[in-house]
Amino acid sequence: MLAVPPASSAQQPLIRRERVQLQLAGAGLAIKASLAKAKELGVNVNISVVDDGGHLIAFARMDDARPGSVYTSITKATTAATKRGATGPLPNADELNTHLSLAVENAAAVSGGKFTTLKGGIPIVVDGQVIGAVGVGGATGEQDAEVAAAGVTALTQEIEAAGKSAN
């Protein structure tokens, strides 16, 4: 069934033209910073960067990183981008609900495994808009999240610096 908007929506814009989009150079910068953080921590990980829809833009697998973590890094990035928030136990780390987290994991498996409650996925937010995410797999959840956050922080700081120098 097609949902028809109410008549008053005729005054609403039909499209949004102003949109920030993550590019390959930005994804590469995030990977470079994430790799540096992983080396600092002494962990070998897989790093994925996706766009706002969860589509893979860039990927790096460090030497000796676990091959099985390739898929978890991509899933973490996809989840963070499409959920519009960091990955981790649901509803959030402060209110751990193991049964809910397991139920979501099982539902995700049935639907193709495109959602995870594992730590290590961090969204990239620019001007209040999620433009993508970094997902890391291969170390502990906390280390994965720290490596992903380093990539996101480096990218957003570079974007902010470029914006200031343009003004």
C-alpha positions in Angstrom: 0.0 0.0 0.0 1.3 3.5 -0.9 1.1 6.0 1.9 -0.1 9.3 0.6 1.1 12.4 2.5 -1.5 14.8 3.9 -2.6 17.7 1.6 -0.7 20.2 3.8 2.6 18.5 2.8 2.4 20.3 -0.6 4.2 23.2 1.1 7.0 20.8 2.1 10.2 20.7 -0.1 10.2 17.8 -2.5 14.0 17.3 -2.3 17.0 18.3 -0.1 19.8 19.8 -2.1 22.3 20.5 0.6 24.0 17.2 1.5 27.4 16.4 2.9 28.8 13.2 1.3 31.8 11.2 2.4 34.4 10.8 -0.3 37.2 8.2 -0.8 39.9 10.7 0.4 38.0 11.2 3.6 37.6 7.4 4.1 41.3 7.0 3.4 42.1 9.6 6.1 39.9 7.8 8.6 41.6 4.5 7.8 45.1 6.0 8.1 44.3 7.4 11.6 42.7 4.2 12.7 45.7 2.2 11.6 48.0 4.5 13.6 45.8 4.0 16.7 45.8 0.2 16.2 49.6 0.2 16.0 49.8 2.4 19.1 47.6 -0.2 21.0 49.5 -3.1 19.5 46.5 -4.8 17.9 46.0 -6.1 14.4 42.5 -5.3 13.1 40.3 -4.9 10.1 39.0 -1.4 9.4 35.9 -0.6 7.2 34.6 2.8 6.2 31.0 3.0 4.8 28.8 5.8 3.5 25.6 7.0 5.2 23.7 4.0 3.7 26.2 1.5 4.9 27.9 0.9 1.6 31.6 0.1 1.7 33.9 2.9 0.6 37.3 1.7 1.9 38.8 -1.2 3.8 42.1 -2.2 5.3 43.2 -5.4 6.9 46.4 -5.2 8.9 49.0 -8.0 8.7 48.0 -10.9 11.0 44.5 -9.5 11.6 41.9 -12.3 12.0 40.2 -13.1 8.7 36.9 -13.7 10.4 36.9 -10.1 11.6 36.7 -8.7 8.1 32.9 -9.3 8.1 32.4 -8.0 11.6 34.2 -4.7 10.8 31.9 -4.2 7.8 28.8 -5.0 9.8 29.9 -2.7 12.7 30.4 0.2 10.2 27.1 -0.6 8.5 25.2 -0.7 11.8 26.7 2.5 13.0 25.8 4.4 9.8 22.3 3.1 9.5 21.5 3.1 13.2 22.9 6.6 13.3 24.8 5.8 16.5 27.7 3.8 17.9 27.4 0.1 18.1 27.2 -1.8 21.4 24.9 -3.6 23.7 21.3 -2.4 23.5 19.7 -0.1 24.6 23.0 1.4 25.6 26.2 0.5 27.5 24.8 2.0 30.7 21.7 -0.2 30.7 22.9 -3.5 29.5 20.0 -5.8 28.5 21.6 -9.1 27.5 18.2 -10.7 26.4 17.4 -7.7 24.2 20.9 -7.7 22.7 20.8 -11.4 21.9 17.3 -11.1 20.4 18.5 -8.3 18.1 21.5 -10.4 17.1 19.3 -13.4 16.2 16.9 -11.1 14.3 19.9 -9.7 12.4 21.1 -13.1 11.5 17.8 -14.1 10.0 17.7 -10.8 8.0 21.2 -11.2 6.5 23.3 -10.1 9.4 23.5 -6.4 8.6 23.1 -5.4 12.3 25.3 -6.0 15.3 25.4 -5.1 19.0 29.2 -5.6 19.1 31.3 -2.6 20.0 33.5 -1.1 17.4 31.3 0.9 15.0 31.3 4.7 15.2 29.3 7.0 13.0 30.9 10.0 11.3 28.8 13.1 12.0 29.3 16.4 10.1 27.0 19.4 10.7 24.6 17.1 12.6 24.3 14.7 9.7 25.6 11.1 9.7 27.7 10.8 6.5 29.2 7.4 7.2 30.9 5.3 9.8 34.0 3.4 10.7 33.9 -0.2 11.9 36.8 -2.1 13.4 37.1 -5.8 14.2 39.8 -8.0 15.5 40.6 -6.9 19.0 38.5 -6.5 22.1 35.3 -4.5 21.7 36.7 -1.6 23.7 39.9 -1.6 21.6 37.9 -1.8 18.3 35.8 1.2 19.4 38.9 3.1 20.4 40.5 2.5 17.0 37.3 3.4 15.1 36.9 6.6 17.2 40.5 7.6 16.3 39.6 7.5 12.6 36.4 9.4 13.1 38.0 12.0 15.2 40.9 12.6 12.8 38.5 12.9 9.9 36.1 15.3 11.6 38.9 17.5 12.9 40.3 17.7 9.4 36.9 18.7 8.0 36.5 21.3 10.7 40.0 22.7 10.0 39.3 22.8 6.2 36.0 24.6 6.9 37.7 27.3 9.0 40.4 27.9 6.5 37.8 28.3 3.7 36.1 31.1 5.7 
